[in-house]
Amino acid sequence: MAVTDGMSTLPKKVRALLADTDTEVILSAVSITEIATKNGLGKLEMGQSEMRQAARDMLLTILPFTAQHAYKLFNLPQHHRDPFDRMLIATALAEDIPLIGSDREFKKYKGLKVIWA
């Protein structure tokens, strides 16, 4: 699986942002956990070596999921049932960083900056 696989399906705004060398692209360890889980279930073909290579190729900064992020979950409204998405939302809110995603439910979270279209 090449790093660029699927990039053409992203909105132009997101592709431009990710291509900008001045943009620090942060990937939550939660996303790696979700990829590993889906790989284990056979829902995604991306193993550990491909994930590590993609992170290197894309110059990603990996953000650990911390207690500060977990505590944010206590006050997070139940707009979303997916635990991985809830952890990503909590992390983005705690770190005051935007979240790239197409899920319409994301916009329901007060203070969450969502980048997509």
C-alpha positions in Angstrom: 0.0 0.0 0.0 1.6 3.3 -1.1 1.4 6.3 1.1 -0.5 8.2 -1.6 -3.2 5.5 -1.9 -6.5 7.2 -1.2 -5.1 10.7 -1.2 -7.0 11.6 -4.4 -10.3 11.1 -2.6 -9.5 13.8 0.0 -10.9 17.3 -0.6 -8.6 19.7 -2.4 -8.3 21.8 0.8 -7.1 18.9 2.8 -4.6 17.7 0.1 -3.1 21.2 -0.1 -2.8 21.4 3.7 -1.1 18.0 3.9 1.2 18.9 1.0 2.3 22.2 2.6 5.8 21.7 4.1 5.0 24.3 6.7 2.1 22.2 8.1 3.0 20.0 11.0 0.9 16.9 10.4 0.1 15.2 13.7 -1.2 11.7 14.0 -2.7 10.5 17.2 -1.5 7.2 18.6 -5.3 6.5 18.8 -5.3 6.4 14.9 -2.5 3.9 14.9 -4.5 1.8 17.4 -7.6 1.9 15.2 -5.5 0.9 12.1 -4.0 -2.0 14.0 -7.4 -3.1 15.2 -9.0 -2.9 11.8 -5.9 -4.7 10.3 -6.4 -7.5 12.9 -10.1 -7.8 12.0 -9.2 -8.0 8.3 -11.0 -4.7 7.5 -7.9 -2.9 6.5 -4.7 -4.1 4.8 -2.0 -2.1 6.6 0.5 -3.9 8.8 2.9 -2.5 11.3 5.8 -2.1 8.9 3.6 -0.2 6.4 2.2 2.0 9.1 5.7 2.9 10.3 6.9 3.5 6.8 3.9 5.8 6.1 4.6 7.8 9.2 8.2 8.3 8.2 7.3 9.1 4.5 4.7 11.6 5.5 6.9 13.1 8.3 4.2 12.6 10.8 4.5 13.7 14.4 2.9 11.0 16.5 0.9 12.3 19.5 0.5 10.0 22.4 -2.9 9.5 24.0 -2.5 10.8 27.6 -4.4 11.0 30.8 -5.2 14.6 30.0 -6.9 13.4 26.8 -8.7 10.6 28.6 -10.1 13.0 31.3 -11.5 15.2 28.5 -13.8 12.2 27.7 -15.7 12.7 31.0 -17.3 15.9 29.8 -17.6 15.0 26.1 -21.3 14.9 24.9 -22.5 11.6 23.5 -22.9 12.8 19.9 -20.7 9.9 18.9 -20.6 6.3 19.9 -17.3 5.3 18.2 -14.7 5.1 20.9 -11.8 5.8 18.6 -13.5 9.0 17.2 -14.4 10.1 20.8 -10.7 9.7 21.8 -9.6 11.7 18.7 -12.1 14.4 19.5 -11.0 14.6 23.1 -7.4 14.8 22.0 -8.0 17.5 19.5 -10.0 19.5 22.1 -7.4 19.0 24.9 -4.5 20.0 22.5 -6.5 22.8 20.8 -5.6 21.4 17.4 -7.9 20.9 14.4 -9.2 17.4 13.4 -9.2 16.3 9.8 -12.3 14.2 9.1 -15.5 13.9 7.1 -17.8 12.7 9.9 -20.7 15.2 10.2 -21.1 14.4 13.9 -17.7 16.1 14.5 -19.3 19.5 14.0 -21.6 18.9 16.9 -18.7 19.2 19.4 -18.4 22.8 20.7 -14.9 24.1 20.2 -13.7 21.4 17.9 -12.1 22.7 14.8 -12.8 20.4 11.9 -11.0 20.5 8.5 -12.6 18.8 5.6 -14.5 20.6 2.8 
